[in-house]
Amino acid sequence: MTDIAIDAVSYRYRRNAEALHDVSFGAPSGAILGLLGSNGAGKTTLLQCCAGLRAPDSGRVRIGGADSGSRALIVSGVIGYVAEGVRLPAERTLGQLERWLAPLHRRWDTYLATSLRERFGLDASCRLATLSRGEYMKASLLCALAAQPRVLLMDEPFTGIDALSKDEILRAMVASAAANGTTVMIASHDIAEIESALSHTAILTAGRLRVAGALEQLRERYRRVTMVGDEDVLAAFAREQAWLEIERAGRIVSIVADGERTPFDHGMLHRRFDGADSITVEDLSLRDLFASVVRSARTAPSRAEAA
């Protein structure tokens, strides 16, 4: 079942500045999807469309089968939203905030809230205004997870937070997704922070979707192929292969190839380019795939495609 369905979403700010252009992808129930992109790629705008905070100019976002702007989604607590710009009432203590939120969310889990507070090392009696940045983000996540949302949206939650706090937040998020089937979409420009937790990803550049899908499938689809040889065979290799990006240094050509259009079979590659001295095929990390997608979009925007 698809919990997040984004269909042909476009959005423009004032002065006709395009933030999103015809973005379409989805996330199945229980997925942890990394929404990746450089600053200004459109991640925050898309998350806000998913949360019902912005209405797309065209297209639609459905959360659990309902339009994201539906009041029922907000009232019922289907969506949880954690972002730097979302402020908690500074004059309250964490315990007061939990007691205030509990009757507003019909699925609020007091035991879970207490467990998360203990796990995060937070004091129910401390005023929210006195929390450090890391503690503040933990408190925000506690409130979001205790409401047991069907979909949790997180916008750059780790900016300026120490490594231990990041790890604790990620562990809690993954545990919630596993225990409750929560679907998580987390926007970040720093892949190292979240890669280990992800099951899916979507990569944006300049408001356009470049790649989206399950990580396992993307790792099968995209590989780095490197060839060593003379000018003629290298030129033929570079010309004939479907690639995201290409690098050349002397007698070496390296491409990030699309397996849906380029066979990775060593035997086939050697038969097609029998003049090559060597051909190697390597797996790509998500960081490498992201970098290749971003660089290729800058030079040839039409080359990268959604999976």
Sequence and secondary structure as in RCSB ss.txt:
>XXXX:A:sequence
MTDIAIDAVSYRYRRNAEALHDVSFGAPSGAILGLLGSNGAGKTTLLQCCAGLRAPDSGRVRIGGADSGSRALIV
SGVIGYVAEGVRLPAERTLGQLERWLAPLHRRWDTYLATSLRERFGLDASCRLATLSRGEYMKASLLCALAAQPR
VLLMDEPFTGIDALSKDEILRAMVASAAANGTTVMIASHDIAEIESALSHTAILTAGRLRVAGALEQLRERYRRV
TMVGDEDVLAAFAREQAWLEIERAGRIVSIVADGERTPFDHGMLHRRFDGADSITVEDLSLRDLFASVVRSARTA
PSRAEAA
>XXXX:A:secstr
 EEEEEEEEEEE GGG EEEEEEEEEEETT EEEEE  TTSSHHHHHHHHHTSS  SEEEEEETTEETT HHHHH
HT EEEEETT    TTSBHHHHHHHHGGG TT  HHHHHHHHHHHT  TTSBGGG  HHHHHHHHHHHHHHT  S
EEEEESTTTT  HHHHHHHHHHHHHHHHHH  EEEEEES HHHHGGG SEEEEEETTEEEEEEEHHHHHHHEEEE
EEE  HHHHHHHHHHS EEEEEEETTEEEEEEETTTS   HHHHHHHTTT SEEEEEE  HHHHHHHHHHHHHH 
TTS    
